[in-house]
């Protein structure tokens, strides 16, 4: 009898652990169909998995496009991490491809997150089975995701509004400090999810006093726009203008004047045609950076011509779609002066507002580059550079400004993933140095190698 009771208790204790396990089959669904499928299971040697996906696709974290080919399958292996994540390395079946490092984290028994190689985070749900494909290469598949609004964040926002209507003494200021602190706690805990959450959080930080409060409000508002809250564009513009004024960049082009009527969310039913010339400029910008050998003097002159022509299109009101503004942002991101990067940042924000939520990454990169070239630390960690031929570094970098949950919302890798990137840069540099040493002739009287 006693043994039976012990066995029953053991099952009761084990049941939650089994329910909260990452083992099983997980899908990412987009446009109502399975796009990625992972199957994970623990073994005595560690975790094993398979990954099914289309042969070719593009994604920026919000949509899948140019999806072609049959489903391909990769095998992976790895281990559980100290924080509960499961990290696997999958073989890439394409020729000359390196393995994909993928990390999984459980949200609840029915949902998980997957962090792809490069830091993009996507949501998974328990698979219901069914076929993978076929897919339509001409179709854009929006990622299926249901977001919930945090009631605690809603209460904080309502209290903030109420105090601004009825209170004006020191008590209200202390309460505002407390609301920002609590909002930061929710952000750090990854407890903000919906566009409404991020818009409310942006409003709370906009009522701060320090430059960092306004900059954080700006980024939170952009996430809100990307998640279907176009009204947050007002906060994004006003808070960024306040930030620029606080840091002494009063002569900067006003974000508000540029964004006042620029934004519409991806849910709007307005079809905006892309400018084919802007598309061609952007494609040239990208293709010239993929060449096996780059003459940077030639590329710099071509970049300058592209910026000049893009500015002419912008001045003529010839940029229309989110794709237009995203392409223009990349062109100015490859500029030389801080104002080029600032303009790129404004253009990227308009791209998000005009239905390109995946442009949140170039929003982040342009901001970091603007800060860096203005003599300030970057705040998200998108910029790696080598000084005088030395190792790659992100410094100066304020790693405390943004939580990993905000980075994730902006399609930026976490601090841990950035450290992996840093190690990969270092490994690549060592390999290149070794290759150069092997190809250089040995000094007279010596033999290269052993």
C-alpha positions in Angstrom: 0.0 0.0 0.0 2.8 2.4 0.9 4.6 1.6 -2.3 1.5 2.3 -4.3 1.0 5.7 -2.6 4.7 6.6 -3.3 4.2 5.6 -6.9 1.1 7.8 -7.3 2.9 10.8 -5.6 5.8 10.3 -8.0 3.5 10.5 -11.0 1.8 13.6 -9.6 5.1 15.3 -9.1 6.4 14.3 -12.5 3.3 15.2 -14.4 4.0 19.0 -14.5 7.6 18.4 -15.7 6.3 16.2 -18.5 3.6 18.8 -19.4 6.2 21.5 -19.5 8.7 19.6 -21.6 9.9 20.8 -24.9 9.8 17.3 -26.4 7.4 16.7 -29.2 6.5 18.3 -32.5 6.3 22.1 -32.9 5.1 24.2 -35.8 5.4 27.8 -37.0 2.4 28.5 -39.0 2.1 31.4 -41.5 -0.9 32.2 -43.6 -2.7 29.2 -42.1 -0.2 26.6 -43.2 2.8 25.0 -41.6 6.0 26.7 -42.6 8.6 25.4 -40.1 8.3 22.1 -38.1 10.6 20.9 -35.4 10.5 17.6 -33.6 12.5 17.5 -30.4 13.2 14.6 -28.0 15.7 14.0 -25.1 18.1 11.0 -25.2 20.7 9.7 -22.8 23.3 11.5 -25.0 21.5 14.8 -25.1 18.7 16.3 -27.2 18.0 15.2 -30.7 15.8 16.9 -33.3 14.6 17.2 -36.9 13.8 20.4 -38.7 11.4 20.5 -41.7 11.2 23.7 -43.8 10.8 24.8 -47.4 13.9 24.5 -49.6 14.0 28.3 -50.0 12.3 31.2 -48.2 12.7 34.7 -46.9 11.5 35.9 -43.6 12.0 39.1 -41.5 10.2 37.8 -38.5 6.7 38.9 -39.5 6.1 37.3 -42.9 7.4 34.5 -45.2 7.9 35.2 -48.9 9.5 33.7 -52.0 8.7 30.2 -50.6 9.7 27.5 -53.0 10.6 23.9 -53.3 9.7 20.8 -51.4 10.1 20.4 -47.7 13.6 19.5 -46.7 14.7 17.9 -43.4 17.7 18.5 -41.3 18.9 16.4 -38.3 20.2 18.2 -35.2 21.7 17.4 -31.8 22.6 19.4 -28.7 21.9 19.8 -25.1 19.8 21.6 -22.5 21.2 24.9 -21.2 21.4 26.0 -17.6 18.5 28.4 -18.1 16.2 25.7 -19.4 16.7 26.4 -23.1 17.5 23.5 -25.5 20.3 24.4 -28.0 20.7 22.2 -31.1 22.9 22.4 -34.2 21.3 21.3 -37.4 23.1 20.3 -40.6 22.2 22.5 -43.5 21.6 20.3 -46.6 22.5 23.1 -49.1 26.0 22.9 -50.5 28.8 24.9 -48.9 26.4 25.9 -46.0 27.5 26.0 -42.4 25.4 24.3 -39.6 22.4 26.2 -38.2 22.5 26.9 -34.4 19.0 27.0 -33.1 17.8 27.5 -29.5 14.3 26.6 -28.1 12.6 28.0 -25.0 9.3 26.9 -23.6 6.6 29.6 -23.0 3.8 27.3 -21.8 2.9 23.7 -22.5 1.4 24.7 -25.8 3.8 27.4 -27.0 7.6 27.8 -27.4 10.1 30.2 -28.9 12.8 29.4 -31.4 15.8 31.6 -31.8 17.3 31.0 -35.3 21.0 31.4 -36.2 21.5 35.2 -36.3 19.1 35.9 -33.4 15.7 36.1 -35.0 13.0 34.9 -32.5 9.9 33.2 -33.7 6.9 31.6 -31.9 6.0 28.0 -32.2 2.9 26.1 -31.2 2.3 22.4 -30.7 1.9 20.7 -34.1 -1.4 19.4 -35.1 0.2 17.4 -37.9 -0.7 17.6 -41.6 1.5 18.0 -44.7 4.3 20.5 -45.2 3.5 22.5 -48.4 3.0 23.0 -51.2 3.6 26.7 -51.1 3.0 29.5 -53.5 6.2 31.4 -54.4 4.3 34.5 -55.3 2.4 34.7 -52.0 3.4 36.5 -48.8 2.5 34.4 -45.7 2.0 36.5 -42.6 3.1 34.6 -39.5 0.1 33.4 -37.4 0.4 34.8 -33.9 -2.1 35.7 -31.2 -0.9 38.4 -28.8 -2.4 39.1 -25.4 -2.6 42.4 -23.6 -1.1 42.5 -20.1 -3.8 43.8 -17.6 -1.0 45.1 -15.3 0.4 47.2 -18.1 -3.1 48.5 -18.9 -3.6 49.5 -15.2 -0.3 51.3 -15.1 -1.2 53.3 -18.3 -4.6 54.3 -17.0 -3.1 55.5 -13.7 -0.5 57.5 -15.7 -3.3 59.2 -17.6 -5.4 59.8 -14.5 -2.5 61.5 -12.7 -1.8 63.8 -15.6 -5.4 65.0 -15.5 -5.8 65.4 -11.8 -2.4 65.7 -10.0 0.4 68.1 -10.2 2.4 67.8 -7.0 5.5 65.8 -5.9 3.3 62.8 -5.1 2.4 62.5 -8.8 6.1 62.7 -9.8 7.0 59.9 -7.4 4.1 57.8 -8.7 5.4 58.3 -12.2 8.8 57.1 -11.2 7.2 54.0 -9.7 5.2 53.4 -12.9 8.4 53.5 -15.0 10.1 51.1 -12.7 7.2 48.7 -12.7 7.0 48.9 -16.5 10.7 48.2 -16.8 10.1 45.1 -14.6 7.4 43.9 -16.9 9.6 44.5 -19.9 12.6 42.7 -18.3 10.3 39.7 -17.5 9.1 39.5 -21.2 5.6 40.2 -20.0 4.7 42.7 -22.7 3.2 41.2 -25.8 0.6 43.1 -27.7 0.9 46.3 -29.6 -1.3 47.9 -27.0 1.2 46.8 -24.3 4.1 48.4 -26.0 2.1 51.6 -26.8 1.2 51.9 -23.1 4.8 51.3 -22.0 6.0 54.0 -24.5 3.5 56.5 -23.1 4.8 55.8 -19.5 8.4 56.3 -20.5 7.6 59.4 -22.6 6.6 61.0 -19.3 10.1 60.6 -17.9 12.8 63.2 -17.6 16.1 61.6 -18.8 17.2 61.3 -22.4 17.2 57.5 -22.0 13.5 57.6 -21.0 12.6 59.3 -24.3 14.8 57.0 -26.4 13.2 54.0 -24.8 9.7 55.4 -25.3 10.7 55.9 -29.0 11.7 52.2 -29.5 8.7 50.9 -27.5 6.4 52.9 -29.7 8.0 51.6 -32.9 7.4 48.0 -31.7 3.8 49.0 -31.0 3.4 50.3 -34.6 4.9 47.1 -35.9 2.4 45.1 -33.9 -0.6 46.9 -35.3 -0.9 50.1 -33.3 -0.4 53.0 -35.9 -1.5 55.5 -33.3 1.8 54.9 -31.5 3.6 56.7 -34.3 2.8 60.0 -32.6 4.7 58.8 -29.4 7.6 57.5 -31.6 8.0 60.9 -33.2 7.5 63.2 -30.2 9.7 61.1 -27.9 12.5 61.0 -30.4 12.3 64.8 -30.9 12.6 65.2 -27.1 15.6 62.8 -27.1 17.4 64.8 -29.8 16.7 68.0 -28.0 18.0 66.6 -24.7 21.3 65.4 -26.2 21.8 68.8 -27.9 21.0 67.8 -31.4 18.4 70.6 -31.7 19.2 71.2 -35.4 18.2 67.7 -36.3 15.3 67.3 -38.8 12.2 67.0 -36.7 10.9 63.5 -36.5 7.4 64.8 -36.0 7.4 66.9 -39.1 8.6 63.9 -41.1 6.2 61.3 -39.6 3.1 63.4 -39.0 1.1 61.8 -41.8 3.5 59.1 -43.0 2.4 56.1 -41.1 -0.2 53.5 -41.7 -0.2 50.0 -40.2 0.0 46.8 -42.1 -3.7 46.3 -41.4 -4.7 49.3 -43.5 -6.4 48.4 -46.8 -4.5 51.0 -48.8 -2.4 49.4 -51.5 0.8 51.3 -51.9 2.7 50.7 -55.1 6.5 50.5 -54.9 8.7 52.7 -57.0 10.7 50.5 -59.4 13.6 52.9 -59.5 13.9 52.8 -55.7 13.8 49.0 -55.9 16.6 48.9 -58.4 18.7 51.3 -56.3 18.2 49.1 -53.2 19.0 45.9 -55.1 22.2 47.5 -56.5 23.2 48.5 -53.0 22.8 45.0 -51.7 24.3 43.1 -54.6 27.5 45.1 -54.7 28.1 44.2 -51.1 27.8 40.5 -51.9 30.7 40.5 -54.4 33.5 38.1 -53.7 36.0 41.0 -53.9 35.0 44.6 -53.0 36.8 47.7 -54.1 35.7 50.0 -51.2 36.8 53.2 -53.0 34.5 52.3 -56.0 31.7 51.2 -53.7 31.9 54.4 -51.7 31.4 56.5 -54.8 28.5 54.3 -55.9 26.9 54.7 -52.5 27.2 58.4 -52.8 25.4 58.5 -56.1 22.7 56.2 -54.8 22.1 58.5 -51.8 21.9 61.5 -54.0 19.3 59.9 -56.3 17.3 58.5 -53.4 17.2 62.0 -51.9 15.9 63.3 -55.2 13.1 60.7 -55.1 12.3 61.5 -51.5 12.2 65.3 -52.2 9.9 64.6 -55.2 7.5 62.6 -53.1 8.2 59.6 -55.3 8.6 57.1 -52.4 5.4 55.5 -51.4 5.4 52.0 -50.1 7.0 50.4 -47.0 9.4 48.7 -49.4 10.4 52.1 -50.8 11.2 53.5 -47.4 13.0 50.4 -46.2 15.2 50.4 -49.3 15.9 54.1 -48.8 16.9 53.4 -45.2 19.5 50.9 -46.2 20.9 53.3 -48.8 21.4 56.1 -46.2 22.6 53.5 -43.6 25.6 53.1 -46.0 26.4 56.8 -45.7 29.3 58.6 -44.0 27.9 61.2 -41.7 25.7 61.0 -38.5 22.9 62.8 -40.4 22.9 60.1 -43.0 22.3 57.5 -40.3 19.7 59.7 -38.6 17.8 60.1 -41.9 18.1 56.3 -42.4 16.5 55.8 -39.0 13.6 58.1 -39.8 13.0 56.3 -43.2 13.1 52.9 -41.5 10.5 54.0 -39.0 8.2 55.2 -41.8 8.7 51.7 -43.5 7.4 50.0 -40.3 4.4 52.4 -40.3 3.7 51.6 -43.9 3.3 47.9 -43.5 6.9 46.6 -43.2 7.1 45.4 -39.6 10.2 43.5 -40.3 12.0 46.8 -40.8 12.3 47.0 -37.1 15.8 45.5 -37.5 17.0 48.4 -39.8 15.3 50.8 -37.3 17.6 49.4 -34.7 20.8 49.3 -36.8 20.4 52.8 -38.0 19.9 54.1 -34.4 23.0 52.3 -33.2 25.1 53.6 -36.0 23.8 57.1 -35.5 24.6 57.0 -31.8 28.0 55.4 -32.5 29.1 58.0 -35.1 27.8 60.8 -32.9 30.2 59.8 -30.2 27.7 58.0 -28.0 27.4 54.3 -27.0 25.2 52.1 -29.1 22.3 50.7 -27.1 21.1 47.6 -28.9 24.3 45.9 -30.1 23.9 45.8 -33.9 27.2 47.3 -34.7 30.5 45.4 -34.8 33.7 47.1 -36.0 37.4 46.5 -36.1 39.6 49.4 -35.1 43.1 49.6 -36.8 42.9 46.0 -37.8 42.2 44.8 -34.3 39.5 42.3 -33.1 35.9 43.0 -33.7 34.2 45.0 -30.9 30.8 46.5 -30.1 32.2 49.1 -27.7 31.3 51.7 -26.7 28.1 49.9 -25.9 25.6 50.5 -23.2 24.4 46.9 -22.5 22.1 48.0 -19.7 19.9 50.3 -21.7 17.7 47.6 -23.3 16.5 44.3 -22.0 16.7 41.2 -24.2 12.9 41.2 -24.5 13.1 44.6 -26.2 16.0 43.4 -28.4 13.8 40.4 -29.4 10.9 42.7 -30.3 13.2 44.6 -32.5 14.7 41.5 -34.2 18.0 42.1 -32.5 20.0 39.1 -31.0 20.1 38.8 -27.3 23.3 39.7 -25.3 24.2 36.0 -25.2 23.7 35.6 -29.0 25.8 38.7 -29.6 28.6 37.1 -27.6 28.4 34.1 -29.9 28.6 36.4 -32.9 31.7 38.0 -31.3 33.3 34.6 -31.0 32.4 33.7 -34.6 34.0 36.9 -35.8 37.2 36.0 -33.8 37.2 32.5 -35.1 36.8 33.7 -38.7 39.7 36.2 -38.2 41.9 33.4 -36.9 41.1 31.2 -39.9 41.8 34.0 -42.3 45.1 34.7 -40.7 46.0 31.0 -40.9 45.1 30.9 -44.6 47.2 34.0 -45.3 50.1 32.4 -43.4 49.9 29.3 -45.5 49.8 31.2 -48.8 52.8 33.5 -48.0 56.2 32.2 -49.0 58.4 31.1 -46.1 61.5 33.2 -45.4 64.7 31.9 -47.0 66.2 29.1 -45.0 62.9 28.2 -43.3 60.0 25.9 -44.1 56.4 27.0 -43.9 54.4 24.8 -41.5 55.8 21.9 -39.6 
